[in-house]
Amino acid sequence: MAILSRVTRGDFTESIHVTFGAIVNGKGELIHSFGDPHYLTCIRSSLKPFQAAASIKAGAVDAAGFSEKEIALMCASHHGEKIHVDTAKSMISKLGYTVAHYECGSHYPADRPSRYKEIKKGNEPLPYHNNCSGKHAGMLSLAKFLDADPKGYTSQDHIVQKTIIGQLKEYLYLDDIPFGIDGCSAPTPFLTLVSIAQLFQKLGSNHYPELKRAYQAMTHNPYMIAGRNNFDSLFTQALNGRGLTKGGGEAVRGISLKVSETENWGIALKVLDGNARVMPIVVMTLLEKLELFSKDELDSLSKFRTKIFKNHRGIHIGGIEVIIEDV
């Protein structure tokens, strides 16, 4: 059965969000499913650690002299806070490129104080503010390392994207993967939830040196992968090296979790209507039900275990209840 999130107003149900999911063990075998584990969905920004891994494996990251913090930004959907923007600028400078080389587009920071600060100053949004600027700096490092013209690096026919896609096919043992275009203009694949779970199982498995570096960069620098009060950053910080999570647009999410010293599991979740508001509580309810959290981890993430809605006068009007029947 799928995971149901019931949104209440008073004693009544106002909305229901349906989540499908897949969990694979250390061998990549499906051990738990919710709804259709073979549901095909766009992985969106949950792909970022694996896009970064292609640049790491090729040697582009080391050639550019990127630090571990900068590798973490390659895996990030950051909020455009000063630390994120400064890191992206450092990466572009190390490449000898300028902001004009970016093909991700511009938007104001997702972090509200940072966004208001830019607007108050009368500044226009820059590609550095884009939540994908770290990913794109990694792609530009690959273009430079391969001695390729960086222009058009987001095209699926460019050597940068061919290298990334080739690496992805190797991880999943697939010959053909359907693609769309992401918000940042890079190709974004459609994969089954099982395949996404298998990717995240590999991410924390220690069997792939390039994925191990991406995993360590993210777990050592959790603030870089999102930012202030974000579930991805706080979850990864609370797990203290034992796991991480990476969300993507339209409420898709991957989780890598070490369940023992020798085994790493991969988890993929997708809220079918694309509404991400229920995702943190879905993750918390699922992992708690499977007894995959320690008490300290639960305590650190306690604010995500429930969701209560209050109106503008502070009156409690409803909340979210997650229903998981089959585990």
Summary of the structure (lengths in Angstrom):
residues: 327
radius of gyration: 19.4
end to end distance: 9.2
largest distance: 62.6
contacts: 1153
relative contact order: 0.18
helix: 43%
strand: 21%
